Structure formats: C-alpha cells, structure tokens
Amino acid sequence: MDFPHFGINVPWIVLALAMIVVIAALAYRDVKVSARLLGIALILEVIMLVIFSLGVLFAHGGTNFSGDSLNVFKVFTPVAEQKVGDVAIPAGEAAVGIFMAFWSWVGFEMAPNYAEESRDPKRIIPQSLLISVIGLGLFYTFVSWCAVAAYPTEADMVAKAFSDGVNFFLTPIQTFVGGWGYQLMSLLILTSSFACGMAFHNTASRYLYSLAREGVLPQAIAETHDHHKSPHKASALQSVLAAIWVLLYGLAYGFDDPSGQAWLGVYTLFAVLGTGLLLVLQAVVSLAIYMWFKKNGGGSLLATVIAPLISLVVQLVLVYTLVANLATLGGTNGFARSIPYVGLAILIVGLIWGFVLRSTNPKAYGNIGHMVNEG
C-alpha cells in the first residue's frame, strides 16, 4: 500500500495485522481509553467533512446540486449500461445503495453493550441512541448529497464511483478544498477505518464476554481485568479470530493488491457479510418482538405490531437485495460469490448450537432470553 506522503510502500497485510495488535492493546485497558481515541477521530473526521461540504456548497461552478439526489423513491431505479469517456459501466441495481446505507448505520444499536460500564445507563444509553440516529442521519444525508453534487454531471459521478471508488471523496476534496484537504483526508480515512475496527472490536468482545458469562460460550473468557475492568480475555479471543479471518483471506486471494484485496475484500466484502448477518439477526428479533407481545400483551399497536412487522419485511428485502446483487457489490471477486454460503453456514452452526444448549444445558439456553430482557 503506497504512502506518497512519506515515500514508502507497506504490504497491506502488515498494516492489517498491526491494526489488530494496536486495537488489542487499547481494548485491554479501560473502555475510556478507546472512547477518547474514538472521540478524537470522530471530531477530526466531522470537521474535515464539514469543510468539504461547505467547499462544494459554496463553489463557483463545477457542481450539480439536484433535488433528485434526495428523492427516496428513486432508490430502486436501476443504473443503465453506459459508457462515460473511456469508462464502460455495466448495468447495476441502484437498490444496492440502500444496503450500503444500512452498512453505514451499523453500530448505533450497540450502545446497550456498554450499559454495565456506564454511570447512568438508563439515561445515557437512550440519549446516545437518539443522538446517533437523528444527528448522524442528517449529517450523513447532507455530506452524501454534497459528495454526489461535487461532480458536474450524474454520468461523471457514476463513472468515478465505478472506476475509482477509493478516490470518490478525495478527488473533489482536492478540487474544492485544496491539496492540504486531500492530504489530510487521506490520513483521516485511515484513522476512520481504525476507529471503526476498534468500535466493532469492543462490541464483539463484549458480546463474547456476555455469552460466556451466561454459559453459552466457555466460561474461561467470562472474566474482567482486575484493574482495568475490561473483558480482556474475550478481547484477546476476538483479536485472534480477526487475525485468522484476515490471514485466511490473504492466503486465498493474495497479498499484492491493496485495492482489490484489502479495500474490496477485507474492508468491503467482510463488512457486507457482517451487515447481511446482522440484518438477518435483526429481522429475527423483529419477529420475536411481535410474537412476544402477541403472547404477553401490552404496549401500543405501533410499537408491538406495526413497527416490528415493517422492520421484519424491510430487512428481509434488504437481505434479498444483497444476495441478488452480489455481482454489483463484488464484481468477479470469488469471496463475493461465496458470501451467501458463508453466511448460511454461520447461521446453521448457530442454530445447531442453540439446539445443543437446549438439550444439554437448559440453564444456559434460558439465560439467552434473560440477557435479551435485561439488555
């Protein structure tokens, strides 16, 4: 992976494993350390994106602001096969963008995982959820609109996204902000990826810890650090699993192409797999909410029937959209084609493990329900 700012080239696997090691070291300590670093990275990224958006918004020519970009009824309009200059663009489903939007939102539902480490979870957790959903929703929409409008025509925008997606934001930043903005954003993209990795690591390790504490996973990882109070053993296990995933992908598809292997493969397609599984999980949870209130009663019609059923249908449609359009997402990448089968295998293993627990360890099986109710 080239770093033109420093005149060096580093293999992407070195950076990936180094990221896992640094995240493991930070996650070993108090969650406040990770929170501070995540906060700093988030603030710097938001400032840069605001500067970029303002640069595009107040540019004198060269932009293409249009209300059609905000028209949610056009999200299922397919992209026609076309040629823009020397770039041949195949036909594609625009609905894939909806799935990618859900990917961008993954994480807001993870706030309850930090309840035990919060001073006042009943107040702080709901506030954090509302702020992230409303605040980030409006901010994402505004920045995305500016990014699309930064290209003089829709055809230019589509061509850039297809042929050089890595620089989709960086090129207009250089145009409308300047070279310094390009250089700074190039680094902030790396810190952003690191922040995402650390956030997901913290969440995954707390899932592992909670499941182990309730007997669903081995008790050996259900332990917090005496001084830092972090789930350090679960965190170490998550680091090992992450390293295995990355190494297996590299061994299967190579270590010599940062764009195709690291960016498209490890970063994008792993996220696609994870987001698809999360949507399946949330669809099942939506059905469970409906069934629970149907059996036990209580709550309003909106909260107990309408909202969970809409959520169930929408998320199943999104999963279908993912499976039906993997070629648009991953092109000819071999791992992209295997995503449905890998996801199905993971779901089957989890289902089998649930049946095993129900027959061999009813207490642990019952604890899963208590964990949901307490969460």
C-alpha positions in Angstrom: 0.0 0.0 0.0 1.6 3.3 -1.1 2.0 6.2 1.2 3.1 9.0 -1.2 3.2 11.5 1.7 6.2 9.6 3.1 7.6 7.9 0.0 7.2 4.3 1.3 5.2 1.2 0.4 4.0 -1.2 3.0 2.2 -4.5 2.3 -1.5 -4.3 3.3 -1.3 -7.4 5.5 1.3 -5.7 7.6 -1.0 -2.8 8.2 -4.0 -5.0 8.8 -2.2 -7.1 11.5 -0.6 -4.1 13.0 -4.1 -2.6 13.4 -5.3 -5.7 15.1 -2.4 -5.6 17.5 -2.8 -1.9 18.4 -6.6 -2.4 18.9 -6.0 -5.4 21.1 -3.6 -3.3 23.3 -6.0 -0.4 23.6 -9.0 -2.7 24.3 -7.1 -4.4 27.1 -7.3 -1.2 29.0 -10.3 0.8 30.4 -13.0 1.5 27.9 -12.5 5.2 28.4 -9.1 5.0 26.6 -10.9 3.6 23.5 -13.7 6.1 23.9 -11.3 9.1 23.9 -9.4 7.9 20.8 -12.7 7.2 19.0 -14.0 10.7 20.0 -10.9 12.4 18.7 -11.0 10.5 15.4 -14.7 11.3 15.0 -14.3 15.0 15.7 -11.5 15.4 13.2 -13.4 13.5 10.5 -16.6 15.5 11.1 -14.6 18.8 10.9 -13.0 17.7 7.6 -16.3 16.5 6.1 -17.9 19.8 7.1 -15.1 21.8 5.4 -15.5 19.6 2.3 -19.3 20.0 2.2 -19.0 23.8 2.6 -16.4 23.9 -0.1 -18.7 22.1 -2.5 -21.8 24.0 -1.3 -20.3 27.4 -1.9 -18.2 26.5 -5.0 -18.4 28.8 -8.0 -19.4 26.3 -10.8 -18.5 22.7 -11.4 -21.2 21.3 -9.1 -24.6 19.7 -9.7 -26.9 20.1 -6.8 -30.3 18.4 -7.5 -33.3 17.5 -5.5 -33.4 14.2 -7.4 -30.4 13.1 -5.3 -32.6 13.2 -2.2 -35.6 11.5 -3.8 -36.0 8.3 -1.8 -38.5 7.0 -4.4 -35.7 6.7 -6.9 -33.5 4.3 -4.9 -34.8 1.3 -6.8 -34.2 2.8 -10.3 -31.5 0.6 -11.9 -28.3 2.1 -13.4 -28.4 1.7 -17.1 -25.4 0.2 -19.0 -23.5 3.2 -20.4 -20.1 4.5 -21.4 -18.7 7.7 -19.9 -15.5 8.7 -21.7 -13.3 5.6 -21.6 -15.2 4.1 -18.7 -17.6 1.3 -19.6 -20.2 1.0 -16.9 -22.3 -2.2 -16.7 -25.9 -2.2 -15.7 -26.4 -2.3 -11.9 -29.1 -2.2 -9.3 -29.3 1.2 -7.5 -31.0 -0.6 -4.6 -27.6 -1.8 -3.6 -27.1 1.7 -2.3 -29.8 1.1 0.3 -28.0 -1.9 1.6 -24.7 0.1 1.8 -26.6 2.8 3.7 -27.6 0.2 6.3 -23.9 -0.8 6.4 -23.0 2.8 7.2 -25.5 2.8 10.1 -24.3 -0.4 11.7 -23.2 0.4 15.2 -26.0 2.6 16.5 -27.7 -0.4 18.1 -24.6 -1.4 20.0 -24.8 1.3 22.7 -26.6 -1.0 25.2 -23.5 -3.2 25.2 -21.7 -0.6 27.2 -24.5 -0.3 29.8 -22.6 -2.0 32.5 -19.7 0.4 32.1 -21.9 3.5 32.1 -22.5 5.7 35.1 -26.2 6.2 34.3 -27.2 3.7 31.6 -31.0 4.3 31.8 -30.4 7.9 30.8 -27.2 7.9 28.8 -27.9 4.9 26.5 -31.3 6.1 25.2 -29.8 9.6 24.7 -26.8 8.2 22.7 -29.1 6.1 20.5 -31.4 9.1 19.7 -28.4 11.4 19.1 -26.7 8.9 16.8 -29.8 8.1 14.8 -31.1 11.6 14.3 -27.8 13.6 14.3 -25.8 11.2 12.2 -28.7 10.6 9.9 -29.0 14.3 9.0 -25.2 14.7 8.7 -24.8 11.6 6.5 -27.5 12.8 4.2 -26.0 16.3 3.9 -22.4 15.1 3.3 -23.6 12.4 0.8 -25.6 15.0 -1.1 -22.6 17.2 -1.3 -20.4 14.3 -2.5 -22.7 13.5 -5.3 -23.2 17.2 -6.3 -19.4 17.6 -6.4 -19.4 16.1 -9.9 -20.6 18.2 -12.8 -22.9 15.5 -14.1 -24.5 12.3 -12.9 -22.6 10.4 -15.5 -19.3 11.8 -14.2 -20.3 10.8 -10.7 -21.2 7.2 -11.7 -18.1 6.8 -13.7 -15.9 7.9 -10.8 -17.7 5.6 -8.4 -17.3 2.7 -10.7 -13.7 3.2 -11.9 -12.0 4.9 -8.9 -14.2 4.4 -5.9 -11.3 4.8 -3.5 -10.9 8.4 -4.6 -14.6 9.3 -4.8 -14.3 11.8 -2.0 -10.6 12.6 -2.3 -10.7 14.0 -5.9 -13.5 16.6 -5.2 -11.8 17.5 -1.9 -8.7 18.4 -3.8 -10.8 20.4 -6.3 -13.0 22.3 -3.9 -10.8 22.4 -0.7 -7.2 22.1 -1.9 -4.2 19.9 -1.8 -4.0 20.1 2.0 -7.5 18.8 2.3 -6.6 15.9 0.1 -3.6 15.0 2.2 -5.4 15.4 5.5 -8.4 13.4 4.3 -6.2 10.6 3.0 -4.9 10.2 6.6 -8.3 10.6 8.2 -9.7 7.8 6.0 -7.1 5.5 7.7 -7.9 6.8 11.2 -11.6 6.3 10.4 -11.0 2.7 9.4 -9.0 2.2 12.6 -11.8 3.8 14.7 -14.4 1.5 13.0 -12.3 -1.5 13.7 -11.8 -0.6 17.3 -15.5 0.1 17.8 -16.5 -3.2 16.4 -13.8 -5.0 18.3 -15.1 -3.5 21.6 -18.6 -4.5 20.8 -17.7 -8.1 19.6 -15.6 -8.7 22.7 -18.4 -7.6 25.0 -20.8 -10.0 23.1 -18.4 -12.8 23.7 -18.0 -11.9 27.3 -21.7 -11.7 28.0 -22.4 -15.0 26.2 -19.6 -16.7 28.2 -20.8 -15.3 31.5 -24.2 -16.8 30.8 -22.8 -20.2 29.9 -23.4 -20.0 26.2 -19.7 -19.9 25.4 -16.8 -21.3 27.5 -16.6 -19.7 31.0 -12.8 -19.2 30.5 -13.4 -15.9 28.7 -16.0 -14.6 31.1 -13.6 -12.6 33.2 -12.9 -8.9 33.6 -9.5 -7.4 34.3 -8.8 -6.7 38.0 -7.6 -3.2 37.4 -9.0 -2.0 34.0 -12.3 -3.8 34.4 -12.2 -4.7 30.7 -13.3 -8.1 29.3 -9.6 -8.7 28.4 -9.9 -12.4 27.7 -12.8 -12.0 25.4 -11.0 -9.2 23.8 -7.9 -11.3 23.2 -10.1 -14.1 21.7 -11.7 -11.5 19.3 -8.2 -10.3 18.2 -7.2 -13.9 17.4 -10.4 -14.5 15.4 -9.9 -11.2 13.5 -6.3 -12.1 12.6 -7.3 -15.6 11.4 -10.1 -14.2 9.2 -7.7 -11.7 7.6 -4.9 -14.2 7.1 -7.2 -16.8 5.6 -8.5 -14.2 3.1 -4.9 -13.2 2.2 -3.8 -16.8 1.7 -6.8 -17.5 -0.5 -6.7 -14.3 -2.6 -3.2 -12.9 -2.2 -1.3 -10.0 -0.5 -0.2 -8.0 -3.5 -3.3 -5.9 -4.4 -4.3 -3.3 -1.7 -7.3 -2.1 -3.8 -8.7 -5.5 -4.7 -7.8 -7.5 -1.7 -7.7 -5.0 1.3 -10.2 -2.4 0.2 -12.7 -4.5 -1.8 -12.1 -7.8 0.0 -11.3 -7.3 3.7 -12.8 -3.9 4.2 -15.9 -4.0 1.9 -16.9 -7.7 1.5 -16.3 -8.6 5.1 -18.5 -5.7 6.1 -21.1 -6.9 3.6 -21.1 -10.4 5.1 -21.3 -9.0 8.6 -24.1 -6.5 7.7 -26.1 -9.2 6.0 -25.9 -11.5 9.0 -26.8 -8.5 11.3 -29.9 -7.8 9.1 -31.0 -11.4 9.4 -30.5 -11.3 13.2 -32.5 -8.0 13.4 -35.2 -9.5 11.3 -35.5 -12.5 13.6 -35.5 -10.1 16.6 -38.3 -8.1 15.0 -40.3 -11.3 14.6 -39.6 -12.2 18.2 -40.8 -8.8 19.4 -44.1 -9.3 17.6 -44.5 -12.8 18.9 -43.7 -11.9 22.5 -46.2 -9.1 22.6 -48.8 -11.2 20.9 -48.4 -13.8 23.6 -48.0 -11.4 26.6 -49.9 -8.3 25.6 -49.1 -4.7 26.5 -47.7 -1.8 24.5 -49.2 0.3 21.7 -50.2 -1.1 18.3 -47.4 0.8 16.7 -44.7 -0.5 19.0 -45.9 -4.1 19.2 -47.3 -4.9 15.8 -46.8 -2.3 13.1 -43.1 -1.3 13.7 -41.7 -4.9 14.2 -43.5 -6.3 11.2 -42.3 -3.4 9.0 -38.8 -3.9 10.3 -39.1 -7.7 9.6 -40.2 -7.2 6.0 -37.8 -4.3 5.2 -34.7 -6.2 6.5 -35.6 -9.4 4.6 -36.0 -7.4 1.4 -32.6 -5.9 2.1 -31.0 -9.3 2.5 -32.6 -10.5 -0.7 -31.2 -7.3 -2.4 -27.8 -8.2 -1.1 -27.8 -11.8 -2.4 -29.4 -10.9 -5.7 -26.8 -8.1 -6.5 -23.5 -9.5 -5.2 -22.1 -9.1 -8.7 -22.7 -5.3 -8.4 -21.1 -5.2 -5.0 -18.1 -7.5 -5.6 -17.7 -7.9 -9.3 -15.9 -11.2 -10.1 -14.3 -11.5 -6.6 -14.5 -15.1 -5.5 -15.3 -14.3 -1.9 -18.2 -12.1 -3.0 -19.8 -15.1 -4.7 -19.4 -17.2 -1.6 -20.9 -14.7 0.9 -24.4 -16.3 0.9 -22.9 -19.7 1.6 -20.6 -18.5 4.3 -23.5 -16.6 5.9 -25.8 -19.6 5.7 -23.1 -21.8 7.3 -22.7 -19.4 10.2 -26.4 -19.3 10.8 -26.7 -23.1 10.7 -23.9 -23.5 13.2 -25.5 -21.0 15.5 -28.9 -22.7 15.2 -27.3 -26.2 15.9 -25.5 -24.8 18.9 -28.8 -23.4 20.2 -30.5 -26.8 19.9 -27.4 -28.4 21.6 -27.7 -25.9 24.5 -31.4 -26.5 24.9 -30.9 -30.3 25.3 -27.6 -30.3 27.2 -27.6 -27.1 29.2 -31.2 -25.7 29.7 -30.0 -23.1 32.1 -27.6 -21.5 29.7 -30.2 -21.7 27.0 -32.7 -19.9 29.2 -30.1 -17.3 30.1 -30.1 -16.1 26.5 -33.7 -14.9 27.0 -32.7 -13.2 30.3 -29.8 -11.4 28.5 -32.2 -10.0 25.9 -34.7 -8.8 28.5 -32.0 -7.2 30.6 -30.4 -5.6 27.6 
